[in-house]
């Protein structure tokens, strides 16, 4: 079975598994990563994480 681009879900913020706005859950779901890993990366990797998180929150649509 081949996967076409239309069958691949886009990046969305799910309504479940969210702690704040669902950005980490959406990234984990889209890229096949564990949710805990995306959360740890946002918390502990140095950089402008809060700015990136807010930008993603504003630009990634909510599921549904």
TORLOSE-835458 format. One record per atom (N, C-alpha, C, O, CB): residue number from 1; atom name; x, z negated, y negated. Coordinates in nm, 2 decimals. Each point is the difference from the previous one (the first is absolute). Glycine has a CB too. Example, Ala and Ser with C-alpha at 12.3 -4.5 7.8 and 13.67 -1.06 7.14 Angstrom:
<sites>
<site 1,"N",<1.32,-0.78,0.57>>,
<site 1,"CA",<-0.09,0.00,-0.12>>,
<site 1,"C",<0.09,0.00,-0.12>>,
<site 1,"O",<0.10,-0.07,0.00>>,
<site 1,"CB",<-0.29,-0.05,0.12>>,
<site 2,"N",<0.15,0.19,-0.23>>,
<site 2,"CA",<0.09,0.00,-0.11>>,
<site 2,"C",<-0.08,-0.08,-0.11>>,
<site 2,"O",<0.05,-0.01,-0.11>>,
<site 2,"CB",<0.07,0.23,0.17>>,
</sites>
This chain:
<sites>
<site 1,"N",<0.08,0.00,0.12>>,
<site 1,"CA",<-0.08,0.00,-0.12>>,
<site 1,"C",<0.09,0.00,-0.12>>,
<site 1,"O",<0.09,-0.09,-0.02>>,
<site 1,"CB",<-0.28,-0.03,0.14>>,
<site 2,"N",<0.17,0.21,-0.21>>,
<site 2,"CA",<0.08,0.01,-0.12>>,
<site 2,"C",<-0.07,-0.07,-0.12>>,
<site 2,"O",<-0.12,-0.01,0.00>>,
<site 2,"CB",<0.22,0.22,0.08>>,
<site 3,"N",<-0.02,-0.27,-0.16>>,
<site 3,"CA",<-0.05,-0.07,-0.12>>,
<site 3,"C",<0.01,0.08,-0.12>>,
<site 3,"O",<0.11,0.03,-0.04>>,
<site 3,"CB",<-0.06,-0.25,0.15>>,
<site 4,"N",<-0.16,0.26,-0.17>>,
<site 4,"CA",<0.01,0.07,-0.12>>,
<site 4,"C",<0.00,-0.09,-0.12>>,
<site 4,"O",<-0.03,-0.12,0.01>>,
<site 4,"CB",<-0.09,0.31,0.09>>,
<site 5,"N",<0.17,-0.14,-0.22>>,
<site 5,"CA",<0.01,-0.09,-0.11>>,
<site 5,"C",<-0.14,-0.06,-0.04>>,
<site 5,"O",<-0.01,-0.11,-0.05>>,
<site 5,"CB",<0.20,0.24,-0.03>>,
<site 6,"N",<-0.30,-0.05,0.10>>,
<site 6,"CA",<-0.13,-0.05,-0.03>>,
<site 6,"C",<-0.04,-0.12,0.09>>,
<site 6,"O",<-0.08,-0.08,-0.04>>,
<site 6,"CB",<0.02,0.31,-0.04>>,
<site 7,"N",<0.11,-0.23,0.20>>,
<site 7,"CA",<-0.03,-0.11,0.09>>,
<site 7,"C",<0.08,-0.13,-0.02>>,
<site 7,"O",<-0.04,-0.10,0.05>>,
<site 7,"CB",<-0.02,0.27,0.12>>,
<site 8,"N",<0.17,-0.16,-0.24>>,
<site 8,"CA",<0.08,-0.11,-0.03>>,
<site 8,"C",<-0.06,-0.08,-0.12>>,
<site 8,"O",<-0.02,0.06,-0.11>>,
<site 8,"CB",<0.23,0.06,0.20>>,
<site 9,"N",<-0.23,-0.25,-0.07>>,
<site 9,"CA",<-0.06,-0.07,-0.12>>,
<site 9,"C",<0.10,-0.02,-0.11>>,
<site 9,"O",<0.12,-0.01,0.02>>,
<site 9,"CB",<-0.27,-0.11,0.14>>,
<site 10,"N",<0.10,0.13,-0.28>>,
<site 10,"CA",<0.08,-0.02,-0.12>>,
<site 10,"C",<0.03,-0.15,-0.02>>,
<site 10,"O",<-0.03,-0.08,0.08>>,
<site 10,"CB",<-0.06,0.29,-0.18>>,
<site 11,"N",<0.16,-0.23,-0.01>>,
<site 11,"CA",<0.03,-0.14,-0.03>>,
<site 11,"C",<-0.11,-0.06,-0.08>>,
<site 11,"O",<-0.04,0.04,-0.10>>,
<site 11,"CB",<0.28,0.02,0.09>>,
<site 12,"N",<-0.30,-0.16,0.07>>,
<site 12,"CA",<-0.11,-0.08,-0.06>>,
<site 12,"C",<0.02,-0.14,0.02>>,
<site 12,"O",<0.08,-0.05,0.09>>,
<site 12,"CB",<-0.24,0.24,-0.04>>,
<site 13,"N",<0.09,-0.27,-0.13>>,
<site 13,"CA",<0.01,-0.15,0.01>>,
<site 13,"C",<-0.12,-0.05,0.08>>,
<site 13,"O",<-0.11,0.01,-0.04>>,
<site 13,"CB",<0.23,-0.03,-0.18>>,
<site 14,"N",<-0.09,-0.03,0.35>>,
<site 14,"CA",<-0.11,-0.04,0.08>>,
<site 14,"C",<-0.07,-0.12,-0.05>>,
<site 14,"O",<0.06,-0.08,-0.08>>,
<site 14,"CB",<0.06,0.17,0.27>>,
<site 15,"N",<-0.25,-0.11,-0.15>>,
<site 15,"CA",<-0.07,-0.12,-0.05>>,
<site 15,"C",<0.03,-0.12,0.09>>,
<site 15,"O",<-0.03,-0.11,-0.04>>,
<site 15,"CB",<-0.15,0.26,-0.04>>,
<site 16,"N",<0.23,-0.13,0.20>>,
<site 16,"CA",<0.04,-0.11,0.08>>,
<site 16,"C",<0.15,-0.02,0.00>>,
<site 16,"O",<0.07,0.09,-0.04>>,
<site 16,"CB",<-0.28,-0.05,0.19>>,
<site 17,"N",<0.26,-0.15,-0.10>>,
<site 17,"CA",<0.14,-0.03,0.01>>,
<site 17,"C",<0.07,-0.01,-0.13>>,
<site 17,"O",<0.12,0.02,-0.01>>,
<site 17,"CB",<-0.12,0.09,0.23>>,
<site 18,"N",<-0.07,-0.14,-0.33>>,
<site 18,"CA",<0.06,-0.01,-0.13>>,
<site 18,"C",<0.02,-0.14,-0.04>>,
<site 18,"O",<-0.08,-0.09,0.03>>,
<site 18,"CB",<-0.02,0.31,-0.10>>,
<site 19,"N",<0.21,-0.25,0.00>>,
<site 19,"CA",<0.02,-0.13,-0.06>>,
<site 19,"C",<-0.02,0.00,-0.15>>,
<site 19,"O",<-0.06,-0.09,-0.05>>,
<site 19,"CB",<0.23,0.04,0.23>>,
<site 20,"N",<-0.13,0.16,-0.24>>,
<site 20,"CA",<-0.02,0.01,-0.15>>,
<site 20,"C",<-0.09,0.13,-0.02>>,
<site 20,"O",<-0.12,-0.02,-0.02>>,
<site 20,"CB",<0.34,-0.10,-0.03>>,
<site 21,"N",<-0.16,0.23,0.05>>,
<site 21,"CA",<-0.08,0.12,-0.04>>,
<site 21,"C",<0.01,0.11,0.12>>,
<site 21,"O",<-0.07,0.10,-0.02>>,
<site 21,"CB",<0.12,-0.14,-0.22>>,
<site 22,"N",<0.02,0.01,0.34>>,
<site 22,"CA",<0.00,0.09,0.12>>,
<site 22,"C",<0.11,0.11,-0.01>>,
<site 22,"O",<0.00,0.09,0.09>>,
<site 22,"CB",<-0.24,-0.13,-0.07>>,
<site 23,"N",<0.33,0.03,-0.11>>,
<site 23,"CA",<0.10,0.10,-0.02>>,
<site 23,"C",<0.10,0.00,0.13>>,
<site 23,"O",<0.02,0.10,0.06>>,
<site 23,"CB",<-0.03,-0.12,-0.31>>,
<site 24,"N",<0.05,-0.10,0.29>>,
<site 24,"CA",<0.09,-0.01,0.11>>,
<site 24,"C",<-0.07,0.04,0.13>>,
<site 24,"O",<0.06,0.07,0.09>>,
<site 24,"CB",<0.07,-0.26,-0.21>>,
<site 25,"N",<-0.25,0.15,0.13>>,
<site 25,"CA",<-0.08,0.04,0.12>>,
<site 25,"C",<-0.02,0.15,0.01>>,
<site 25,"O",<0.01,0.06,0.10>>,
<site 25,"CB",<-0.13,-0.28,-0.10>>,
<site 26,"N",<0.10,0.29,-0.12>>,
<site 26,"CA",<-0.02,0.14,0.00>>,
<site 26,"C",<0.13,0.07,0.03>>,
<site 26,"O",<0.00,0.10,0.08>>,
<site 26,"CB",<-0.17,-0.13,-0.25>>,
<site 27,"N",<0.28,-0.02,0.12>>,
<site 27,"CA",<0.13,0.06,0.03>>,
<site 27,"C",<0.04,-0.01,0.14>>,
<site 27,"O",<0.05,0.09,0.07>>,
<site 27,"CB",<0.02,-0.14,-0.30>>,
<site 28,"N",<-0.10,-0.07,0.29>>,
<site 28,"CA",<0.03,-0.02,0.14>>,
<site 28,"C",<-0.08,0.09,0.09>>,
<site 28,"O",<0.05,0.06,0.09>>,
<site 28,"CB",<0.01,-0.30,-0.14>>,
<site 29,"N",<-0.19,0.25,0.02>>,
<site 29,"CA",<-0.09,0.09,0.07>>,
<site 29,"C",<0.05,0.14,0.00>>,
<site 29,"O",<0.00,0.07,0.10>>,
<site 29,"CB",<-0.19,-0.23,-0.14>>,
<site 30,"N",<0.22,0.21,-0.08>>,
<site 30,"CA",<0.04,0.14,-0.02>>,
<site 30,"C",<0.13,0.04,0.07>>,
<site 30,"O",<0.01,0.11,0.06>>,
<site 30,"CB",<-0.13,-0.12,-0.28>>,
<site 31,"N",<0.22,-0.08,0.21>>,
<site 31,"CA",<0.13,0.03,0.06>>,
<site 31,"C",<0.03,-0.06,0.13>>,
<site 31,"O",<0.11,0.01,0.05>>,
<site 31,"CB",<-0.03,0.00,-0.28>>,
<site 32,"N",<-0.18,-0.08,0.29>>,
<site 32,"CA",<0.01,-0.05,0.14>>,
<site 32,"C",<0.09,-0.12,0.01>>,
<site 32,"O",<0.07,-0.02,0.10>>,
<site 32,"CB",<-0.11,0.25,-0.02>>,
<site 33,"N",<0.05,-0.31,-0.19>>,
<site 33,"CA",<0.08,-0.12,0.00>>,
<site 33,"C",<-0.08,-0.12,0.02>>,
<site 33,"O",<-0.12,0.00,-0.03>>,
<site 33,"CB",<0.28,0.11,-0.12>>,
<site 34,"N",<-0.10,-0.22,0.20>>,
<site 34,"CA",<-0.07,-0.13,0.00>>,
<site 34,"C",<-0.04,-0.05,-0.14>>,
<site 34,"O",<0.09,0.02,-0.09>>,
<site 34,"CB",<0.03,-0.08,0.31>>,
<site 35,"N",<-0.23,0.01,-0.24>>,
<site 35,"CA",<-0.04,-0.05,-0.13>>,
<site 35,"C",<0.10,-0.11,-0.05>>,
<site 35,"O",<0.03,0.00,-0.12>>,
<site 35,"CB",<-0.28,0.05,0.17>>,
<site 36,"N",<0.29,-0.14,0.04>>,
<site 36,"CA",<0.09,-0.10,-0.05>>,
<site 36,"C",<0.13,0.05,-0.05>>,
<site 36,"O",<0.06,-0.06,-0.09>>,
<site 36,"CB",<-0.16,-0.09,0.26>>,
<site 37,"N",<0.15,0.27,-0.12>>,
<site 37,"CA",<0.12,0.05,-0.05>>,
<site 37,"C",<-0.01,0.06,-0.14>>,
<site 37,"O",<0.08,-0.02,-0.08>>,
<site 37,"CB",<-0.02,0.08,0.32>>,
<site 38,"N",<-0.17,0.00,-0.27>>,
<site 38,"CA",<-0.02,0.05,-0.13>>,
<site 38,"C",<-0.02,-0.11,-0.10>>,
<site 38,"O",<0.05,0.01,-0.12>>,
<site 38,"CB",<-0.16,0.20,0.21>>,
<site 39,"N",<0.05,-0.32,-0.05>>,
<site 39,"CA",<-0.01,-0.12,-0.09>>,
<site 39,"C",<0.13,-0.06,-0.03>>,
<site 39,"O",<0.03,-0.04,-0.11>>,
<site 39,"CB",<-0.26,0.00,0.20>>,
<site 40,"N",<0.31,0.02,0.02>>,
<site 40,"CA",<0.13,-0.05,-0.02>>,
<site 40,"C",<0.09,0.08,-0.09>>,
<site 40,"O",<0.07,-0.05,-0.08>>,
<site 40,"CB",<-0.09,-0.05,0.31>>,
<site 41,"N",<0.01,0.23,-0.21>>,
<site 41,"CA",<0.08,0.09,-0.09>>,
<site 41,"C",<-0.04,-0.01,-0.14>>,
<site 41,"O",<0.09,0.00,-0.09>>,
<site 41,"CB",<-0.07,0.16,0.28>>,
<site 42,"N",<-0.15,-0.17,-0.22>>,
<site 42,"CA",<-0.04,-0.01,-0.14>>,
<site 42,"C",<0.04,-0.14,-0.06>>,
<site 42,"O",<0.03,-0.01,-0.12>>,
<site 42,"CB",<-0.22,0.16,0.17>>,
<site 43,"N",<0.20,-0.25,0.04>>,
<site 43,"CA",<0.03,-0.13,-0.05>>,
<site 43,"C",<0.15,-0.02,-0.02>>,
<site 43,"O",<0.05,-0.06,-0.10>>,
<site 43,"CB",<-0.25,-0.03,0.21>>,
<site 44,"N",<0.28,0.14,-0.02>>,
<site 44,"CA",<0.14,-0.04,0.01>>,
<site 44,"C",<0.11,0.10,-0.04>>,
<site 44,"O",<0.11,-0.03,-0.02>>,
<site 44,"CB",<-0.19,-0.12,0.19>>,
<site 45,"N",<0.04,0.28,-0.17>>,
<site 45,"CA",<0.09,0.10,-0.04>>,
<site 45,"C",<0.01,0.00,-0.16>>,
<site 45,"O",<-0.10,0.01,-0.06>>,
<site 45,"CB",<0.05,0.14,0.27>>,
<site 46,"N",<0.17,-0.16,-0.26>>,
<site 46,"CA",<0.02,0.00,-0.15>>,
<site 46,"C",<-0.05,0.13,-0.06>>,
<site 46,"O",<0.02,0.11,0.05>>,
<site 46,"CB",<0.17,-0.27,-0.02>>,
<site 47,"N",<-0.24,0.14,-0.15>>,
<site 47,"CA",<-0.05,0.12,-0.08>>,
<site 47,"C",<-0.12,-0.03,-0.07>>,
<site 47,"O",<-0.05,-0.12,0.00>>,
<site 47,"CB",<0.15,0.27,0.16>>,
<site 48,"N",<-0.16,-0.06,-0.23>>,
<site 48,"CA",<-0.12,-0.01,-0.08>>,
<site 48,"C",<-0.13,0.00,0.09>>,
<site 48,"O",<-0.09,0.08,-0.02>>,
<site 48,"CB",<0.21,0.03,-0.17>>,
<site 49,"N",<-0.12,-0.20,0.29>>,
<site 49,"CA",<-0.11,0.00,0.10>>,
<site 49,"C",<-0.14,-0.02,-0.06>>,
<site 49,"O",<-0.09,0.07,0.04>>,
<site 49,"CB",<0.25,-0.15,0.12>>,
<site 50,"N",<-0.18,-0.01,-0.25>>,
<site 50,"CA",<-0.13,-0.02,-0.06>>,
<site 50,"C",<-0.05,0.12,-0.08>>,
<site 50,"O",<-0.12,0.03,0.01>>,
<site 50,"CB",<0.17,-0.27,-0.02>>,
<site 51,"N",<0.04,0.31,-0.05>>,
<site 51,"CA",<-0.04,0.12,-0.08>>,
<site 51,"C",<-0.04,0.11,0.10>>,
<site 51,"O",<-0.10,0.07,-0.02>>,
<site 51,"CB",<0.26,-0.13,-0.17>>,
<site 52,"N",<-0.08,0.08,0.30>>,
<site 52,"CA",<-0.03,0.10,0.10>>,
<site 52,"C",<-0.13,-0.03,0.07>>,
<site 52,"O",<-0.09,0.08,0.02>>,
<site 52,"CB",<0.33,-0.04,0.01>>,
<site 53,"N",<-0.26,-0.17,0.00>>,
<site 53,"CA",<-0.13,-0.04,0.06>>,
<site 53,"C",<-0.12,0.03,-0.08>>,
<site 53,"O",<-0.10,0.05,0.04>>,
<site 53,"CB",<0.23,-0.23,0.08>>,
<site 54,"N",<-0.12,0.14,-0.25>>,
<site 54,"CA",<-0.11,0.03,-0.09>>,
<site 54,"C",<-0.03,0.15,-0.02>>,
<site 54,"O",<-0.11,0.04,-0.01>>,
<site 54,"CB",<0.17,-0.26,-0.11>>,
<site 55,"N",<0.05,0.29,0.11>>,
<site 55,"CA",<-0.01,0.15,-0.01>>,
<site 55,"C",<-0.07,0.06,0.12>>,
<site 55,"O",<-0.09,0.08,-0.01>>,
<site 55,"CB",<0.29,-0.07,-0.13>>,
<site 56,"N",<-0.16,-0.06,0.26>>,
<site 56,"CA",<-0.07,0.05,0.12>>,
<site 56,"C",<-0.14,-0.05,0.01>>,
<site 56,"O",<-0.09,0.08,0.04>>,
<site 56,"CB",<0.31,-0.08,0.07>>,
<site 57,"N",<-0.25,-0.12,-0.15>>,
<site 57,"CA",<-0.14,-0.05,-0.01>>,
<site 57,"C",<-0.09,0.08,-0.08>>,
<site 57,"O",<-0.11,0.03,0.03>>,
<site 57,"CB",<0.20,-0.26,0.01>>,
<site 58,"N",<-0.03,0.28,-0.16>>,
<site 58,"CA",<-0.08,0.08,-0.09>>,
<site 58,"C",<-0.02,0.14,0.04>>,
<site 58,"O",<-0.10,0.07,-0.04>>,
<site 58,"CB",<0.18,-0.21,-0.13>>,
<site 59,"N",<0.01,0.19,0.26>>,
<site 59,"CA",<0.00,0.15,0.03>>,
<site 59,"C",<-0.05,0.02,0.14>>,
<site 59,"O",<-0.05,0.12,0.03>>,
<site 59,"CB",<0.23,-0.08,-0.18>>,
<site 60,"N",<-0.18,-0.13,0.24>>,
<site 60,"CA",<-0.04,0.02,0.14>>,
<site 60,"C",<-0.15,-0.04,0.01>>,
<site 60,"O",<-0.04,-0.11,-0.04>>,
<site 60,"CB",<0.27,0.06,0.14>>,
<site 61,"N",<-0.32,0.15,-0.06>>,
<site 61,"CA",<-0.14,-0.03,0.01>>,
<site 61,"C",<-0.03,-0.10,0.11>>,
<site 61,"O",<0.07,-0.01,0.10>>,
<site 61,"CB",<-0.12,0.24,-0.19>>,
<site 62,"N",<-0.06,-0.30,0.06>>,
<site 62,"CA",<-0.05,-0.10,0.10>>,
<site 62,"C",<-0.08,0.08,0.11>>,
<site 62,"O",<-0.06,0.10,-0.02>>,
<site 62,"CB",<0.04,-0.28,-0.15>>,
<site 63,"N",<0.04,0.13,0.30>>,
<site 63,"CA",<-0.07,0.06,0.11>>,
<site 63,"C",<-0.15,0.00,-0.02>>,
<site 63,"O",<-0.06,-0.10,-0.04>>,
<site 63,"CB",<0.25,0.03,0.19>>,
<site 64,"N",<-0.25,0.18,-0.11>>,
<site 64,"CA",<-0.15,0.01,0.00>>,
<site 64,"C",<-0.05,0.06,-0.12>>,
<site 64,"O",<-0.12,0.01,-0.01>>,
<site 64,"CB",<0.11,-0.20,0.15>>,
</sites>
